[in-house]
Amino acid sequence: QLQVVESGGGSVQPGGSLRLSCAASGSISINAMGWYRQASGKQRELVAMIFNGNSINYGDFVKGRFTISRDNAKNTVYLQMNNLKPEDTAVYYCYAQAYWGQGTQVTVSS
């Protein structure tokens, strides 16, 4: 099993930046780590995923604004989010090899 713990959410004005972190601990080898998000009344959608070989997938809406990175030694994944928009407001969930974190709220508002 894995324990997945996110941190770094919060409130920011449009155009601002936030950095999310997610640490996974446990006995399972982790290939895929990444982030999904779910806005109120919408389906959960992929934000970014990074694999052990460092291949990366981003959601179409990212458009160069977000960067995912990973520290394999710490089983930690990071999401740097720049130029945030109100439509980025959502609960952001960390994903690690089919395990989920509890979610962290990101609110973008003036």
C-alpha positions as a Python dict, from the first residue, in 0.01 Angstrom:
ca = {
    (1, 'Q'): (0, 0, 0),
    (2, 'L'): (91, 366, -34),
    (3, 'Q'): (20, 672, 174),
    (4, 'V'): (-11, 983, -39),
    (5, 'V'): (2, 1329, 119),
    (6, 'E'): (-35, 1659, -64),
    (7, 'S'): (59, 2008, 47),
    (8, 'G'): (84, 2355, -99),
    (9, 'G'): (-268, 2453, -195),
    (10, 'G'): (-418, 2789, -113),
    (11, 'S'): (-561, 3109, -253),
    (12, 'V'): (-395, 3329, -510),
    (13, 'Q'): (-489, 3614, -739),
    (14, 'P'): (-515, 3563, -1116),
    (15, 'G'): (-170, 3559, -1271),
    (16, 'G'): (-15, 3428, -951),
    (17, 'S'): (174, 3108, -882),
    (18, 'L'): (150, 2812, -649),
    (19, 'R'): (362, 2503, -598),
    (20, 'L'): (202, 2176, -494),
    (21, 'S'): (396, 1890, -340),
    (22, 'C'): (302, 1529, -293),
    (23, 'A'): (493, 1264, -104),
    (24, 'A'): (418, 894, -133),
    (25, 'S'): (535, 640, 122),
    (26, 'G'): (496, 264, 133),
    (27, 'S'): (624, -62, 0),
    (28, 'I'): (503, -44, -360),
    (29, 'S'): (727, 52, -648),
    (30, 'I'): (591, 369, -805),
    (31, 'N'): (592, 425, -1180),
    (32, 'A'): (331, 693, -1236),
    (33, 'M'): (289, 998, -1013),
    (34, 'G'): (93, 1306, -1092),
    (35, 'W'): (-200, 1536, -1041),
    (36, 'Y'): (-567, 1545, -1124),
    (37, 'R'): (-813, 1817, -1040),
    (38, 'Q'): (-1185, 1840, -987),
    (39, 'A'): (-1376, 2165, -1001),
    (40, 'S'): (-1717, 2196, -841),
    (41, 'G'): (-1978, 2024, -1055),
    (42, 'K'): (-1723, 1887, -1302),
    (43, 'Q'): (-1548, 1558, -1364),
    (44, 'R'): (-1199, 1490, -1238),
    (45, 'E'): (-944, 1565, -1509),
    (46, 'L'): (-575, 1502, -1564),
    (47, 'V'): (-344, 1792, -1491),
    (48, 'A'): (-5, 1625, -1531),
    (49, 'M'): (154, 1283, -1493),
    (50, 'I'): (520, 1186, -1480),
    (51, 'F'): (652, 834, -1519),
    (52, 'N'): (965, 665, -1390),
    (53, 'G'): (1137, 709, -1724),
    (54, 'N'): (1057, 1082, -1698),
    (55, 'S'): (801, 1087, -1976),
    (56, 'I'): (529, 1342, -1900),
    (57, 'N'): (170, 1398, -1999),
    (58, 'Y'): (-13, 1727, -1946),
    (59, 'G'): (-379, 1813, -1972),
    (60, 'D'): (-463, 2016, -2280),
    (61, 'F'): (-554, 2321, -2073),
    (62, 'V'): (-206, 2349, -1918),
    (63, 'K'): (-57, 2518, -2228),
    (64, 'G'): (289, 2568, -2080),
    (65, 'R'): (168, 2723, -1755),
    (66, 'F'): (233, 2423, -1527),
    (67, 'T'): (545, 2214, -1480),
    (68, 'I'): (558, 1874, -1314),
    (69, 'S'): (877, 1735, -1166),
    (70, 'R'): (973, 1441, -954),
    (71, 'D'): (1231, 1344, -694),
    (72, 'N'): (1251, 966, -718),
    (73, 'A'): (1473, 936, -412),
    (74, 'K'): (1199, 1097, -203),
    (75, 'N'): (899, 956, -394),
    (76, 'T'): (783, 1313, -421),
    (77, 'V'): (620, 1492, -711),
    (78, 'Y'): (584, 1866, -753),
    (79, 'L'): (352, 2081, -960),
    (80, 'Q'): (463, 2437, -1029),
    (81, 'M'): (164, 2637, -1145),
    (82, 'N'): (219, 2978, -1301),
    (83, 'N'): (-14, 3233, -1457),
    (84, 'L'): (-308, 3087, -1267),
    (85, 'K'): (-657, 3163, -1389),
    (86, 'P'): (-994, 3158, -1208),
    (87, 'E'): (-1084, 2847, -1406),
    (88, 'D'): (-794, 2667, -1238),
    (89, 'T'): (-991, 2677, -913),
    (90, 'A'): (-1042, 2316, -804),
    (91, 'V'): (-943, 2049, -558),
    (92, 'Y'): (-612, 1906, -676),
    (93, 'Y'): (-551, 1538, -608),
    (94, 'C'): (-219, 1361, -611),
    (95, 'Y'): (-207, 1023, -781),
    (96, 'A'): (62, 765, -713),
    (97, 'Q'): (38, 421, -872),
    (98, 'A'): (-342, 397, -832),
    (99, 'Y'): (-343, 554, -485),
    (100, 'W'): (-490, 897, -418),
    (101, 'G'): (-422, 1176, -175),
    (102, 'Q'): (-693, 1355, 16),
    (103, 'G'): (-686, 1659, -211),
    (104, 'T'): (-577, 2018, -164),
    (105, 'Q'): (-787, 2321, -254),
    (106, 'V'): (-656, 2576, -504),
    (107, 'T'): (-858, 2895, -537),
    (108, 'V'): (-779, 3163, -793),
    (109, 'S'): (-975, 3479, -735),
    (110, 'S'): (-933, 3853, -729),
}
